[in-house]
Amino acid sequence: MGCGYFTCSKNALISLNILYIVIAIMLVIVAVYAKSISLVSSLAIIGAVIGCGVFLLLIACMGFIGAVKHHQICLFFYMVILFLLFLIQFSLAIALLAMTKNNQEDLIKAGWDQVSTETKNDAMKSFECCDLMSWKPSDDLTCPASLECCKGEHSMAKCCGGTDKDVECSCDPCFNTLTKMSDQACKITGAVGLVISFSEIIGVWLSLRFRNQKDPRADPNAFL
């Protein structure tokens, strides 16, 4: 009975950390793939995603080793770090789900002004739009040539990458598209973050429970 109780907690903790390892590897692969096909050219964004994946991988490996070896120190630090991650992720998930449309619009405008031209061009290419609100000739931006508004007589317009300043093109701005995408992203990300945060608190509970259990196969005279 005791062995099954101990083994159940051990297997559950190992399975949870294997899931975290798979998620971490997927994050790194997706970031590298997005860079390789030039979907995202910003090194800052790629680096942030890869950094999150590597950090999650290290934490998961710590939990995996602690579960396999019933290592008290690994389990303690794993439990503390996972609890801190739970607090941060739970707070962010609630904030995303509670975000209003006005808050999203303000964040989009502020974010657009702060990101690099390279990132703006990536966004315009992905969402098939041109600039945020309206075209500004002073901006160092180039609307995607694949847009319908940049074909035909408008192909030489400055906003379409041409050199003719007299030709104007009227393309759909990115603001409406980004607003819709932002609303969906906030709901989906908030819901996923909430689910993952609950999995983290389960991991904390499993670690605490498993750490205090005695391995029936271990030497009863051992300190740890």
SULHUNOR-V85059 format. One record per run of one state. SS is the DSSP state (A for helix, B for strand, O for the rest). FROM is the first residue (numbers start at 0). TO is the last residue. If there is no record, write none. Layout:
SS|FROM|TO, SS|FROM|TO
This chain:
O|0|0, A|1|35, O|36|41, A|42|68, O|69|70, A|71|96, O|97|99, A|100|113, O|114|115, A|116|126, O|127|146, A|147|149, O|150|150, A|151|153, O|154|155, B|156|156, A|157|159, O|160|162, B|163|163, O|164|172, A|173|210, O|211|223
